[in-house]
Amino acid sequence: MGTADVIPGVSGGTIAFITGIYDELVNSIRAVNFSLFKILLTGNFSAFWKQLNGNFLISVLAGIATSLITLAGLMSWLLVKYPIQVWSFFFGLILISAPLIFKEIKSWATSVYISLIAGVMIAYAITVLSPAETPESLWFIFLCGVLAICAMILPGISGAFILLLIGKYQFMISALITVNLPVILVFVSGCVIGLTSFSHVLNWMLTKHRDITLGLLAGFMLGSLNKVWPWKEITEWRLNHAGEKVAAFDRSIMPWNYTELTGGQPLVLQAVLFCLLGIMCVVVLEKGAEMIKRREH
């Protein structure tokens, strides 16, 4: 999830769904409320940890933190050096994930089809939007935190890409590097408020309208495929924290147009192989998760 979250266009929520921990993640986040802290104030740490599902959350957060620390730089380098291979791998991951969600849908009512189509249209629209000029006031930074974290937990919608759209991706990267505490604290507080609030909405949707919600989430994944399409033409550039010129926005093009527009090779065979590798990884993860569940039962 940590590796996915640093790449604009790939969602940590997608990885959570692929690995079968999405429902538990949403429920665990939902448990963070005032009643939980009341238990902590009584000194009953055991009950607090159990209600929090602490072992699970610590494992997930530790994995995300480890990935951010150790792999973020590597992924950025790979995207520069081997963009077609990396995007093909993620394309395969997401492509196979939607059918896995379809398997969870019990009844394909008309409302589920409408939800699926709506999800595809919303996610696709987000991938083709142009970046906006936005203020740097703290109230807006708080809102950025809310929006980014809500997008991060939704499969198919990238929190990093939402920050790019609202013109605050590089601003937040710079704030982290320069340790701009007011901006960081306000952004984090927005993330905390957004995550704890939105988890209640998601939990209610998954409990009361599960098939419709799953259809929407599957639609988000399918609609986001445009963003992870391997062959792209850069339409806008930005400077990263090191002052280097990197791609900010792009548009998808066909492989046969790639050489003419970019001067690079389309590497179609490699793209197919890495796409298949992504599909195989998801299949192996799913089979492994099924084996673990059978042993637990």
C-alpha positions as CSV (number, residue, x, y, z in Angstrom):
1,M,0.0,0.0,0.0
2,G,2.9,2.4,0.8
3,T,4.5,1.8,-2.5
4,A,1.2,2.4,-4.4
5,D,0.4,5.5,-2.5
6,V,3.6,7.4,-3.6
7,I,2.7,6.9,-7.3
8,P,0.1,9.3,-8.6
9,G,-2.5,7.1,-10.3
10,V,-2.2,4.0,-8.1
11,S,-4.3,3.6,-5.0
12,G,-3.3,2.0,-1.7
13,G,-7.0,1.0,-1.4
14,T,-6.6,-1.1,-4.5
15,I,-3.8,-3.1,-2.9
16,A,-5.9,-3.5,0.3
17,F,-8.7,-5.0,-1.8
18,I,-6.3,-7.2,-3.8
19,T,-4.8,-8.6,-0.6
20,G,-8.2,-9.2,1.1
21,I,-7.8,-6.8,4.0
22,Y,-10.1,-4.0,2.8
23,D,-13.1,-4.7,5.0
24,E,-11.0,-5.2,8.1
25,L,-9.0,-2.0,7.4
26,V,-12.2,0.0,7.1
27,N,-13.7,-1.5,10.3
28,S,-10.5,-1.0,12.2
29,I,-10.3,2.7,11.2
30,R,-14.0,3.1,12.1
31,A,-13.2,1.9,15.6
32,V,-11.1,5.0,16.3
33,N,-13.6,7.2,18.1
34,F,-14.3,8.9,21.4
35,S,-15.5,5.8,23.1
36,L,-12.2,4.1,22.3
37,F,-10.2,6.8,24.0
38,K,-12.5,6.7,27.0
39,I,-11.5,3.1,27.4
40,L,-7.9,4.1,27.3
41,L,-8.4,6.8,30.0
42,T,-9.7,4.1,32.3
43,G,-6.3,2.3,32.1
44,N,-7.8,-0.8,30.5
45,F,-5.1,-1.0,27.8
46,S,-6.0,-4.6,26.8
47,A,-9.7,-3.7,26.0
48,F,-8.4,-0.6,24.2
49,W,-6.0,-2.6,22.0
50,K,-8.7,-5.2,21.3
51,Q,-11.3,-2.7,20.2
52,L,-8.7,-0.9,18.1
53,N,-7.6,-4.1,16.4
54,G,-4.2,-2.9,17.3
55,N,-2.1,-5.8,16.0
56,F,-3.7,-5.5,12.6
57,L,-3.4,-1.7,12.3
58,I,0.2,-1.7,13.6
59,S,1.1,-4.3,11.0
60,V,-0.4,-2.3,8.2
61,L,1.0,1.0,9.3
62,A,4.5,-0.5,9.8
63,G,4.3,-2.0,6.3
64,I,3.3,1.3,4.8
65,A,6.0,3.2,6.7
66,T,8.7,0.7,5.7
67,S,7.7,0.9,2.1
68,L,7.6,4.7,2.1
69,I,11.1,4.8,3.7
70,T,12.8,2.1,1.6
71,L,10.9,1.8,-1.7
72,A,9.6,5.3,-2.5
73,G,12.9,6.4,-4.0
74,L,13.3,3.2,-5.9
75,M,9.8,3.4,-7.4
76,S,10.4,7.0,-8.5
77,W,13.6,5.9,-10.2
78,L,11.9,3.0,-11.9
79,L,9.2,5.2,-13.2
80,V,11.8,7.4,-14.8
81,K,14.0,4.6,-16.2
82,Y,11.4,1.9,-17.0
83,P,8.0,3.7,-17.2
84,I,6.3,1.3,-19.6
85,Q,7.3,-1.8,-17.6
86,V,6.2,-0.3,-14.3
87,W,2.9,1.1,-15.6
88,S,2.2,-2.3,-17.4
89,F,2.7,-4.1,-14.1
90,F,0.2,-1.9,-12.3
91,F,-2.2,-2.1,-15.2
92,G,-2.2,-5.9,-14.8
93,L,-2.7,-5.6,-11.0
94,I,-5.8,-3.3,-11.4
95,L,-7.2,-5.1,-14.5
96,I,-7.5,-8.4,-12.7
97,S,-8.7,-6.8,-9.5
98,A,-12.1,-5.7,-10.8
99,P,-13.2,-9.3,-11.7
100,L,-12.2,-10.3,-8.1
101,I,-14.6,-7.7,-6.8
102,F,-17.3,-9.0,-9.2
103,K,-17.0,-12.4,-7.5
104,E,-18.0,-10.8,-4.2
105,I,-21.3,-9.4,-5.6
106,K,-24.2,-11.6,-4.6
107,S,-27.0,-10.1,-6.8
108,W,-26.5,-8.2,-10.0
109,A,-29.5,-5.9,-9.8
110,T,-30.0,-2.9,-12.1
111,S,-28.7,-0.6,-9.3
112,V,-25.4,-2.5,-9.2
113,Y,-24.9,-2.0,-13.0
114,I,-25.7,1.7,-12.6
115,S,-23.2,1.9,-9.7
116,L,-20.5,0.2,-11.8
117,I,-21.0,2.5,-14.8
118,A,-21.0,5.6,-12.5
119,G,-17.7,4.4,-10.9
120,V,-16.1,4.0,-14.3
121,M,-17.2,7.4,-15.4
122,I,-16.1,9.2,-12.2
123,A,-12.7,7.6,-12.1
124,Y,-12.1,8.1,-15.8
125,A,-13.1,11.8,-15.5
126,I,-10.6,12.3,-12.6
127,T,-7.8,10.9,-14.8
128,V,-8.4,13.4,-17.6
129,L,-9.0,16.5,-15.5
130,S,-6.6,19.4,-15.7
131,P,-4.7,20.7,-12.7
132,A,-6.2,23.7,-10.9
133,E,-4.6,26.8,-9.3
134,T,-5.4,26.7,-5.6
135,P,-4.6,28.7,-2.5
136,E,-1.9,27.9,0.0
137,S,-4.0,28.9,3.1
138,L,-4.0,26.5,6.0
139,W,-7.8,26.0,5.7
140,F,-7.2,24.7,2.2
141,I,-4.3,22.5,3.2
142,F,-6.7,20.9,5.8
143,L,-9.2,20.3,3.0
144,C,-6.4,18.8,0.9
145,G,-5.7,16.3,3.7
146,V,-9.3,15.3,3.9
147,L,-9.6,14.8,0.1
148,A,-6.3,13.0,-0.3
149,I,-6.9,10.5,2.5
150,C,-10.5,9.7,1.3
151,A,-9.2,9.1,-2.2
152,M,-6.3,6.9,-0.8
153,I,-8.7,4.5,0.9
154,L,-10.9,4.1,-2.2
155,P,-9.7,1.5,-4.7
156,G,-8.9,3.0,-8.1
157,I,-8.5,6.6,-6.9
158,S,-5.1,7.8,-6.0
159,G,-4.6,10.3,-3.1
160,A,-1.3,11.5,-4.7
161,F,-3.1,12.1,-8.0
162,I,-5.8,14.1,-6.3
163,L,-3.1,16.3,-4.8
164,L,-1.7,16.8,-8.3
165,L,-5.1,17.8,-9.6
166,I,-5.6,20.4,-6.9
167,G,-2.1,21.7,-7.4
168,K,-0.7,20.7,-4.0
169,Y,1.4,17.6,-4.7
170,Q,4.8,19.4,-5.0
171,F,3.8,21.8,-2.3
172,M,3.3,19.0,0.2
173,I,6.5,17.2,-0.9
174,S,8.4,20.5,-0.3
175,A,6.7,20.9,3.1
176,L,7.8,17.5,4.1
177,I,11.4,18.0,3.0
178,T,11.7,21.4,4.6
179,V,9.8,20.2,7.7
180,N,7.2,23.0,7.5
181,L,5.5,22.0,10.7
182,P,2.4,24.2,10.5
183,V,1.6,22.9,7.0
184,I,2.4,19.3,7.9
185,L,0.3,19.3,11.1
186,V,-2.7,20.9,9.4
187,F,-2.5,18.4,6.5
188,V,-2.2,15.4,8.9
189,S,-5.1,16.7,11.0
190,G,-7.2,16.8,7.8
191,C,-6.1,13.3,7.0
192,V,-7.1,12.1,10.5
193,I,-10.5,13.8,10.4
194,G,-11.2,12.6,6.9
195,L,-10.1,9.1,7.5
196,T,-12.1,8.5,10.7
197,S,-15.2,10.2,9.2
198,F,-15.1,8.6,5.8
199,S,-14.5,5.1,7.3
200,H,-17.9,5.3,8.9
201,V,-19.6,6.1,5.6
202,L,-17.7,3.3,3.8
203,N,-18.6,0.8,6.6
204,W,-22.2,1.8,6.4
205,M,-22.2,1.4,2.6
206,L,-20.5,-2.0,2.7
207,T,-22.9,-3.2,5.4
208,K,-26.2,-1.9,4.1
209,H,-25.6,-1.7,0.4
210,R,-22.7,-4.1,-0.2
211,D,-23.4,-5.1,-3.8
212,I,-24.0,-1.5,-4.9
213,T,-20.8,-0.4,-3.1
214,L,-18.7,-3.2,-4.6
215,G,-20.0,-2.3,-8.0
216,L,-19.0,1.3,-7.5
217,L,-15.5,0.3,-6.3
218,A,-15.0,-2.1,-9.2
219,G,-16.0,0.8,-11.5
220,F,-13.4,3.0,-9.8
221,M,-10.7,0.4,-10.6
222,L,-11.8,0.0,-14.3
223,G,-12.0,3.8,-14.8
224,S,-8.6,4.3,-13.3
225,L,-7.0,2.1,-16.0
226,N,-6.6,5.1,-18.2
227,K,-4.2,6.6,-15.7
228,V,-2.0,3.5,-15.6
229,W,-2.0,2.9,-19.4
230,P,1.7,2.2,-20.2
231,W,2.0,4.4,-23.2
232,K,1.7,8.1,-22.5
233,E,2.5,11.5,-23.9
234,I,3.6,14.1,-21.4
235,T,1.3,17.2,-21.5
236,E,2.7,19.1,-18.4
237,W,5.9,19.0,-16.5
238,R,6.7,19.9,-12.8
239,L,9.9,20.3,-10.8
240,N,10.4,17.7,-8.0
241,H,12.0,18.4,-4.6
242,A,15.5,18.1,-6.2
243,G,14.7,20.7,-8.9
244,E,14.5,18.1,-11.6
245,K,12.0,18.2,-14.4
246,V,9.5,15.3,-14.1
247,A,6.1,14.5,-15.7
248,A,3.1,16.0,-13.9
249,F,0.3,15.2,-16.3
250,D,0.0,13.1,-19.4
251,R,-2.5,11.5,-21.8
252,S,-2.8,8.0,-23.0
253,I,-1.7,7.1,-26.5
254,M,-1.6,4.0,-28.6
255,P,1.7,2.0,-28.8
256,W,2.1,2.7,-32.5
257,N,2.0,6.5,-31.8
258,Y,4.5,6.2,-29.0
259,T,7.7,6.2,-31.1
260,E,6.6,9.2,-33.2
261,L,5.4,11.4,-30.3
262,T,8.0,10.5,-27.6
263,G,11.0,9.2,-29.5
264,G,11.1,6.1,-27.3
265,Q,10.4,2.5,-28.2
266,P,6.9,1.1,-27.4
267,L,8.3,-2.2,-26.0
268,V,4.9,-4.0,-26.5
269,L,6.2,-7.5,-25.7
270,Q,7.8,-6.3,-22.4
271,A,4.6,-4.4,-21.6
272,V,2.5,-7.6,-22.1
273,L,4.9,-9.7,-20.0
274,F,4.9,-7.2,-17.1
275,C,1.1,-6.9,-17.3
276,L,0.9,-10.7,-17.0
277,L,3.3,-10.6,-14.1
278,G,0.9,-8.1,-12.3
279,I,-2.0,-10.4,-13.0
280,M,-0.1,-13.5,-11.7
281,C,0.9,-11.6,-8.5
282,V,-2.8,-10.9,-7.8
283,V,-3.8,-14.5,-8.5
284,V,-1.1,-15.8,-6.2
285,L,-2.1,-13.3,-3.4
286,E,-5.8,-14.3,-3.7
287,K,-5.0,-18.1,-3.6
288,G,-2.7,-17.5,-0.6
289,A,-5.4,-15.5,1.2
290,E,-8.0,-18.3,0.6
291,M,-5.6,-20.9,2.0
292,I,-5.0,-18.8,5.1
293,K,-8.8,-18.3,5.6
294,R,-9.4,-22.1,5.3
295,R,-6.7,-22.8,7.9
296,E,-8.2,-20.3,10.3
297,H,-11.6,-21.9,10.0
